[in-house]
Amino acid sequence: MRGVGMGEMQVPPHWKVVKLGEYCEKPEYGYTASATEKDHGYKFLRITDIQDGTVQWNNESRKQTEIGEIPESWQVVKLGEICSISTGTTPSTNKPEYYIGNIPFIKTAQIVNNRICESDTCISKQAVLDYNLKIYPPKTVFMAMYGQGKTRGQVSLLEIGAATTQNTAAIIPNYKIDSEFLWQYLMNQYEKLREAAHQGQISHLNLGLLKQYKIAFPSPEEQIYITDILKNCDRKIQALEKEITLIDELFHAMLEQLMIGKISTQPLTETYV
């Protein structure tokens, strides 16, 4: 891997490094890594340039496959070839003692394209023993196979050990595929997965279908590059969401105080003659 002009960003050897100014005449929005156009010739990257494919980051030749166009070095593999895929069981709700415990139990309602760091429901050790439940390790990808509305096809990345229901596919990647990459990839496959679920009278996903589901498979090294980029974007999104929340709270606090006259509308500082 090698660094590029803007700080210490790492990119695969076969990726092409370009000045964004070559592609963006009238920047709309984006970011630079503490670099200025004056110093390095970089401009803001327009979101539309990414959406319409104007900017092609990977300079590698491409090939057509059964799942679409991918880089020449990438492979197409079945999910079941690189992952262990199974499901769970729901302990009887007629026994309240099963739901008095500290073992996280994830239901499909909690699988919303997110990282799962805690559980809305917990079960007892007895429930685990009676139903022979598997406690899936962190970095397992959970996919909702059933569910109303938008639930079916959504995925979560476990950050804790947890059991799950029979409506969830628990996908454990082997050493060849990074769990973060797989989670992000499957999020991107949401619409295609939902379409795959509609076969004849079937309107849900199942383990057999998922094991045969074909995905694009880059090298482990390139998987890490991709996930690092996406994690950086995700951190920025989280920071902005927190900022928006704080601003929204400030707005409502000011709204209430202004509307009952508790806050003066005069400037905070005045010049007295």
Beta strands, then each sheet from edge to edge (+ up, - down):
strand 1: 2-3
strand 2: 10-11
strand 3: 62-65
strand 4: 68-71
strand 5: 75-78
strand 6: 83-87
strand 7: 103-106
strand 8: 115-116
strand 9: 121-123
strand 10: 141-144
strand 11: 155-158
strand 12: 163-164
strand 13: 168-173
strand 14: 198-199
strand 15: 202-203
strand 16: 214-217
sheet 1: 1+ 2-
sheet 2: 3+ 4-
sheet 3: 5+ 16-
sheet 4: 6+ 13- 10+ 11- 8-
sheet 5: 9+ 7- 12-
sheet 6: 14+ 15-
end
